[in-house]
Amino acid sequence: MKQTILVVEDDNMIRKLISIYLTKAGYDVVEAADGEAAKEVFLLKHPCLIILDLMLPKLSGEDFCTWVRDQERNEVSVIMLSAKSRTEDKINGLKIGADDYLVKPFDPEELLAHIEAVLRRTGKFCQKITYDGLCIKPRKGEVLLFDKEVTLTKHEFNLLYYFMENPNLVISRENLINQLYPYADKLVLDRTIDAHIKKLRKKIEVNAALPKRIVTVRGMGYKFVAE
């Protein structure tokens, strides 16, 4: 399961350089060129870590970091990037909510070392799968929909986790029964799975304007759609 890093930087060349380097290092990288766009990406992708430039259009890096820290159930790490090298600037960044502060210009290997150091401390929070604002944290037993907690039953949680581990694959009802009831001492009917999925859909497909997340494939089973 790859860890997702959000790179917020208005300089296109620097942003692309960081993204390419981190992608090669094995991270799933998403980008934003300003503070307002970063809000949307944050809620959609639930990153483990944010690389944050301070001098941003529309919304400053400081204000974006403050907004991030105000979000419910926020567990993301933040590394600030800035040309400001004064001690008081670094202290202010850490007080706002940064976990680390790196002065420009920097070497990509130095940035990677800082990222690895921060994630060593916070990596337990980064075990998650996210698709289009829907985030599941298997170790913590939590599900978030655009950063708001969704309460699921045990079977609903296990069902969603299995779907999100196998995106865009058609999964038969028999397979789902084996996943949810591996030690069942009596026959579990297909309609039991159908009932679980109906309830799960009501909880994670709350916006009719958005595409369906779990679709029925007639005669075959179900599929979790992840574009």
Secondary structure, 3 states (H helix, E strand, C coil): CCCEEEEECCCHHHHHHHHHHHHHCCCEEEEECCHHHHHHHHHHHCCCEEEEECCCCCCCHHHHHHHHHHCCCCCCEEEEEECCCCHHHHHHHHHHCCCEEEECCCCHHHHHHHHHHHHHHHHHHHCCEEECCEEEECCCCEEEECCEECCCCHHHHHHHHHHHHCCCCEECHHHHHHHHCCCCCCCCCHHHHHHHHHHHHHHHCCCCCCCCCEEEECCCEEEECCC
